[in-house]
Amino acid sequence: MARETISVGAFYNPHLGAEILARGDLIGHLAMADPPEKDDPYFPQVRERFVLLLHDYIGQLADPIPVHAAERARRLADLYRSPWVAEHCQCVVTQDGRHNVDYVFPPIYTRDMLARYIANARALQEAIGRPLVLEQIPRYFRIDLDEMSEGRFLRDFFEGSGATFLLDVAHAWLQARYQGRPVREYLLELPLDQVTELHIAGVTDYSDLGGPWIGPVEPTDEMLDLAAWAFERTPRVRAVTFDAFSTLLRPGAIPRTVERIRRRLGL
């Protein structure tokens, strides 16, 4: 797809709805992390004005998606007219259902997990009637139970399921940092040729982690440079999204960041 057809957008933050509508000339699409509130005065106009991408929680692909969850996702995708749906490469609920870590957490990269991911992704796409994009999740600590690399797991998953890649640049930066390796070296191990959507986010220090993690802040110039490097190596990318969804996000942050992304990526 020609580079000029690529959309640059952001997550829909309802408290900034008026500003988002006013900058429709700059913002090409909006990712939806939550369903619209009934009393949101901006959503009817937002729905008519923007391409909306479903990025709500559907379920973890380690397990079959419950019927009610798939039906909910399909209703939202239909409401948004979303061209694809997104989910994280996550495993937040234990297999026995007893424990939930309450945050995105990557799976163990095993052959059994890969087979489960492929089967459940195929069923999910059929139930929703739209293609799936899968976002990679960084690990904060080391796990020595993998049977394959993250890159091999993702490539085999995309080939087996028909889904494509949602590459989060900040997640890649974090993964490389906590592995103690160069981020560009790490990125080259991922299936960049399968990327449909690119996320760009800011990171901030968290005292409970003792280090940086994703935060509702604008990306640094360093992060934009990394995104531009990745962008040059993702020939099938169709959308680039500023990934920040929080009431802490202040007016001006979305249009300013979208403008910086457009300028740095030459879009």
Backbone hydrogen bonds, N-H to C=O, Kabsch-Sander energy under -0.5 kcal/mol:
donor,donor_aa,acceptor,acceptor_aa,energy
5,T,2,A,-1.7
6,I,3,R,-1.7
7,S,238,R,-2.1
9,G,240,V,-2.8
10,A,29,H,-1.6
11,F,242,F,-1.2
12,Y,31,A,-2.8
13,N,11,F,-0.6
16,L,13,N,-2.5
17,G,14,P,-1.9
20,I,16,L,-2.5
21,L,17,G,-2.4
22,A,18,A,-2.0
23,R,19,E,-1.1
23,R,20,I,-0.6
24,G,21,L,-1.2
26,L,23,R,-1.7
27,I,23,R,-2.2
28,G,8,V,-3.3
28,G,26,L,-0.5
30,L,51,V,-2.6
31,A,10,A,-2.1
32,M,53,L,-3.3
33,A,31,A,-0.7
40,D,37,E,-1.7
45,Q,42,Y,-0.6
46,V,42,Y,-2.5
47,R,43,F,-3.2
48,E,44,P,-1.3
49,R,45,Q,-2.1
50,F,46,V,-2.6
51,V,28,G,-0.9
52,L,80,Y,-0.7
53,L,30,L,-2.6
54,L,84,W,-0.9
55,H,32,M,-2.3
55,H,53,L,-0.6
63,D,60,Q,-1.7
70,A,66,P,-2.3
71,E,67,V,-2.6
72,R,68,H,-2.1
73,A,69,A,-2.4
74,R,70,A,-2.4
75,R,71,E,-2.3
76,L,72,R,-2.3
77,A,73,A,-2.8
78,D,74,R,-2.6
79,L,75,R,-2.4
80,Y,76,L,-2.8
81,R,77,A,-1.5
82,S,77,A,-1.8
85,V,131,P,-2.3
86,A,54,L,-2.3
87,E,133,V,-1.9
89,C,135,E,-3.1
90,Q,88,H,-2.0
91,C,105,F,-3.4
94,T,99,H,-2.2
97,G,94,T,-2.1
101,V,92,V,-2.3
110,T,108,I,-1.7
114,L,110,T,-2.2
115,A,111,R,-2.2
116,R,112,D,-2.1
117,Y,113,M,-2.7
118,I,114,L,-2.5
119,A,115,A,-2.3
120,N,116,R,-2.5
121,A,117,Y,-2.4
122,R,118,I,-2.2
123,A,119,A,-1.9
124,L,120,N,-2.3
125,Q,121,A,-2.5
126,E,122,R,-2.0
127,A,123,A,-2.2
128,I,124,L,-2.4
129,G,125,Q,-2.2
130,R,125,Q,-0.8
133,V,85,V,-2.7
134,L,164,T,-2.4
135,E,87,E,-2.4
136,Q,166,L,-0.9
147,E,109,Y,-3.0
148,M,109,Y,-1.2
153,F,149,S,-2.4
154,L,150,E,-2.8
155,R,151,G,-2.4
156,D,152,R,-2.6
157,F,153,F,-2.2
158,F,154,L,-2.7
159,E,155,R,-2.4
160,G,156,D,-2.2
161,S,157,F,-2.3
162,G,158,F,-1.9
164,T,132,L,-2.2
165,F,194,Q,-2.9
166,L,134,L,-2.8
167,L,165,F,-0.7
167,L,197,E,-1.9
168,D,166,L,-0.6
169,V,167,L,-0.7
169,V,199,H,-2.6
172,A,168,D,-1.9
173,W,169,V,-2.3
174,L,170,A,-2.4
175,Q,171,H,-2.8
176,A,172,A,-2.5
177,R,173,W,-2.0
178,Y,174,L,-2.6
179,Q,175,Q,-1.3
180,G,176,A,-1.0
180,G,177,R,-0.6
181,R,176,A,-2.3
186,Y,182,P,-1.9
187,L,183,V,-2.6
188,L,184,R,-1.8
189,E,186,Y,-1.6
190,L,187,L,-1.8
192,L,190,L,-2.2
194,Q,191,P,-2.0
195,V,192,L,-1.4
196,T,165,F,-3.0
197,E,165,F,-1.5
198,L,239,A,-2.6
199,H,167,L,-2.8
200,I,241,T,-2.7
202,G,215,G,-0.6
202,G,217,V,-0.7
204,T,213,W,-2.7
206,Y,211,G,-2.8
209,L,206,Y,-0.6
210,G,206,Y,-1.8
211,G,206,Y,-1.4
213,W,204,T,-2.1
215,G,202,G,-2.0
217,V,215,G,-2.4
224,L,220,T,-2.0
225,D,221,D,-2.5
226,L,222,E,-2.1
227,A,223,M,-2.4
228,A,224,L,-2.4
229,W,225,D,-2.0
230,A,226,L,-2.4
231,F,227,A,-3.0
232,E,228,A,-1.7
233,R,230,A,-1.6
234,T,231,F,-1.5
237,V,234,T,-1.5
238,R,196,T,-3.6
239,A,196,T,-1.3
240,V,7,S,-2.8
241,T,198,L,-3.2
242,F,9,G,-2.4
243,D,200,I,-2.7
243,D,241,T,-0.7
244,A,242,F,-1.2
249,L,246,S,-1.5
253,A,250,R,-1.9
256,R,252,G,-1.9
257,T,253,A,-2.2
258,V,254,I,-2.8
259,E,255,P,-2.2
260,R,256,R,-1.9
261,I,257,T,-2.7
262,R,258,V,-2.6
263,R,259,E,-2.3
264,R,260,R,-2.7
265,L,261,I,-2.6
266,G,262,R,-0.9
267,L,262,R,-2.6
